[in-house]
């Protein structure tokens, strides 16, 4: 009996060690995408509150974030676009959406070169034109939805897979006719072109653009307290920003790689939701799950993914944000 008890104790200790909180984590985020959490990033608040070393790694697209998470290289993905999240989970990747990062219809769009003089009124002239867009991203989804709205067949355009920085450079050089992307790259692209639909016009057409915070499901299940604390810090920064935006702009500008004017312009185009909103039926309470299914089905119909899940309820876990709201 003593031997069995000893073996049981060893097994418990081994299991505890296997699931012990990590000593460090890596967080994926975007440059030129200034969100309030970056002030806590700069000031080391995440490290202090989580009790672990937090490494930060910037990415160009949410697709690249998914690949890094699949490889075990990142544990949190801040502001991952819905389409890359849908693409990954539809393929069976173990990712969970645990929060809404930001909604931003104005900060993700398509820009047409000025000299082409194409607007929403003569939009059919887009046929045959070359488009630079990061495939599988929110920008790609928005591009396809705008084409659907305008009743334009995507097969009649030349679509090139370009990251937003590369696409912004390409439209500036005249190498593409249409840029689709977000953030600072979108701001640079607007110097050379015009948008077809404004943010409010896109929303009126049923085109929603927002990002999630995601994490590998196994990591979250093994480290619920860490995940909860992470979301608590993220939300505290949103609250502090709402109370005093001016205090954030200089810090976010320096960290994001934008000047202060560009940072303020980006922030003005963001809708930062309260934690109550994010837990409501419109978002994590059911609306997000339904939207994920809509995006997946749309991507199947356009040939961008081979199949959708029957439901995306299991890809969303609001429990960590609910716990964070009570801290």
N, C-alpha and C positions, 0 to 999 in steps of 0.2 A: 504493500500500500504506500509506504514511504517513497519507494522508487517511482510509482505512478504519480504521486503528488508532486514529486520533484520534476518529473517530465512535464507535467501540466504547467507547473510554474515557469519552466523554461520556455514552453510554447507561448504562454501569455507574454513573457518578457520579449520574445522574438517578435510576436505580433505587434506589441507596443512600439518596439524599435522600428519595425517596418513602416509604421504609420506615424512616427514622431514628426512633429512640425519641422519643416525644412529650415535650414539655417540661412538660406537666401533664396530669393525668387527673382524672376525676370518679368518685366511688364512691357508689353508691346504698345506703342503709341505712334502718332503722326507728328512730324514737324510741320510748321506753318498751319497748325490747327489748334489755336490757343483756347484751351478750356481751363476752368478754374482749378482743377486738380493739380495743374502744373506748379502752382504756388507751393503746394504741399510737397511736390516732387523736389523743387529747388531747396526748400527749407528743411528737408529731411524728415518731414512729419510722418510719412508712410513708414520709414525705418523705425522711428521711435514708437509709434502706436502699434505696429505689427510685431515689433520685437525681432525682426529679421533684417538682413541686408537686402535692400531692394535695388536691383539693377534695371536700367532703362534702355530699351532698344527701339530705335525708330524704324519705321517701315514706309514703303511707298504705296502699298495697297493692302486691303484686307485679305486678299487671296494669299499674299506672302505671309501674313500673320497666321492664317490657318495652317500653312505648311510648317511654320516654326512651332506651332502648338502641337501638331501631329508628331513632330520630331522630339518633343519634350523640352524644347528650348525656351519656351515662354509659358507662364502660368496665368497671366491675365492679359486680355486683349481689350484695350480701351479704344472705344469708338470704331469698332469693327462694323463695316457696312452690312446691312441685312442680306444683300445678294451673296457676298462671299460666305457669310454664315450659313445661308440656306444651301449653297452649293456644297459646302463641307459636310453638313449634317445629312443632306440627301444622299451623299456618298457613303454614309456610315461613320463619319468621324465623331468621336465622343466630345462634342462641345455643348456647353449649356449657356444660354443667354440668361444672365442673372440681374441685369439692370438695363435701363435705357440711358445712353450717354448723352445724346443731344438730338434735337430735331432741327433741320436746317434746309428748308426748301430753297432759300436764297443763296446758300453757300455751296451748292452742287448744281451744275448746269452745263448746257452746251452753248458754245459760242461760234458764230459763223463769221468768216472773214469779211471785214467792212466792204472791201472793193467788190465783193460779189453782189452786194445790195439785196440779199435775200432776207426777208422777214416772214412772219407768220402769214402774211397776206399773199406771198408768192412762193410759199415753202416747197411747192412741187419742183422748183428749180434745184433742189438739193440732189435730185437724182443724178448719179454719175460722179458725185463729189467724193473726196477722200476725207474720212473721219478718223481722228486719233482718239481712242478711248481705252481705258484699262478694262479688259474683258473680265466678266464675272464680278464686277464691283457695283456699288450703288450708282455710279455714273453710267455704267453700261445699262443697268436696268432703267434708269431715267431716260437715257437715249432711246432705248427700244420702246418705252411707253410713249415718248413724245412722237416717235414715228407712227405708232399705232393710232395715236390721237389725230395725227395729220393724214392718216391713211396712205402712208408711204411704205413700200416694200423694201426692207433692209437689203435684200439681194441686189437692189438697184444702186447701192452705194458701195464704195470701197472702204471697208472697215479695217483699220490697223490697230493692233494691240500696243498701246503706248501708256506708260505711267503719266500722271498729270504733269510732272516737271518736264518730261520729254515732249509731251504733246504741246505744252505752252511754248517751248522753244521752237517746235515745228511750225506752229501757226505764225509765230513771229517771223520765221524765215520764209514763210510762204510755201512750206512743204506739205501742209495739209490745209483743207478748206474749213474743217469743223473741228473744234476742240471740245472734248467732254471731260470734266473733272471737277475738282473742288479746291477749296482753301486758297493759299497764296498763288498757286498755279492758275486758278480761275481768275483771280484778280489781274494777273499778268496777261492772260489771254484776252480779257476784256479791253485791253489797250489796243487790240488789233481787230476786234470784232464786236458783234452784238448778240444778245441772247434772243432766242425765238419765243420763249415763254418765261415770264417772271415767276418768282416763287409763288405768289398768290394765284397766278393763272395755272400753274402746275397743280396746286392743291385743288383748285376748282375742277380740274380735269381728272382728279382722283389719283394724282401721282404724289405719294408721300415719300419723304426722304428723311431717314433718321438712322442712327447708329446704336448698337448695343454694346454692353460690356459682356464679354464672354470668357469662359474658362473651361479647361478640360473637366469633364464630369467626374472622373475618378479623383482628380486633384481636389475638387471641391468637396466630394464626399469624405475624403480622408482628412481634410483641413477646414471643417465648417467654421470654426472660430476665427481663423485667419481670413477666410473669405468675407465673413461678416464684418470684421474690423476694417478690411480694405474698403468695403462699400460705405462704411461709416465715415471714414476719412474723406472719401470722394464726395459724399453728400454734404459733409460739414463745409467743404470748400465751396460748393454751390450756394449754400446758405450765406456764407461770408461774402461771396461775390455779389449776391443780390443786395446785401446791406451796404456794400461800399465798392462798387465796380472800379472806381478810380485807383484804389489801392492795389488792384491786381494788374492793371494794364502794363506798367513798366516791367514787372516781373515776367509776365506772360510773353511780352514782346521779346525780351532777351532770350528766354528759353525756347520759344517757338521758331526763332529765326526771322521774325518780321519786325518792321519798325512799329512805333507806337500807333501811328495812324492806321497802318494796315491791320494791326491787332484789334484796334477798336472797331474797324469796319467789319472784321470777321465776327467779333463778339456781337455786334449789332444784328448780324444775320442769323444768330443762333437763338433757338428757343430752348432754354434750360428749364426743364420741368421740375416741379417740386417732388419730393419723395411720395407724397400722397397721390399726386397725379400718376406717377409711374406705377404705383401699386393698384391703380384703379382698373375698372373693366376695360377701358380704352387701350390700356397698355399691357402690363404683365398679368392683369386679371383675366385675360382672354383675347383682347384685341391683337396683341402681338402674335399670339399663336395662330390666329386666323390670317393675319397678314403674311406670316411666313409661308403658310399654305398657298395663299394667292400668288406670292412671288415664285414659289417653286413650280406651281402649275403653269404660270406664264413662261418660265424658263424652259419647261418641257415643251410647251407649244411652239416656242421659237427655236428649239433645237440646241439650247445652251447647256442643258443637263439631260441625261437619258431618262431619268425617272424621279418622281417625287414620292415622299413618304405619304402614307394615308393620313397621318396627323403629325403636327409638330408640337403637340402638348408636352411630350417628354423632352423636347429640346429647350424648354423654358423652365426655370426653377426660381420662383419668387421668394422662396423661404429665407434665403440669405439677406435679401433686402428687407423683408419683414422683420427679421431679427435685428438688423442694423437700425431700423426705425425706432426700436424700443430701447436702444442704448443711450 
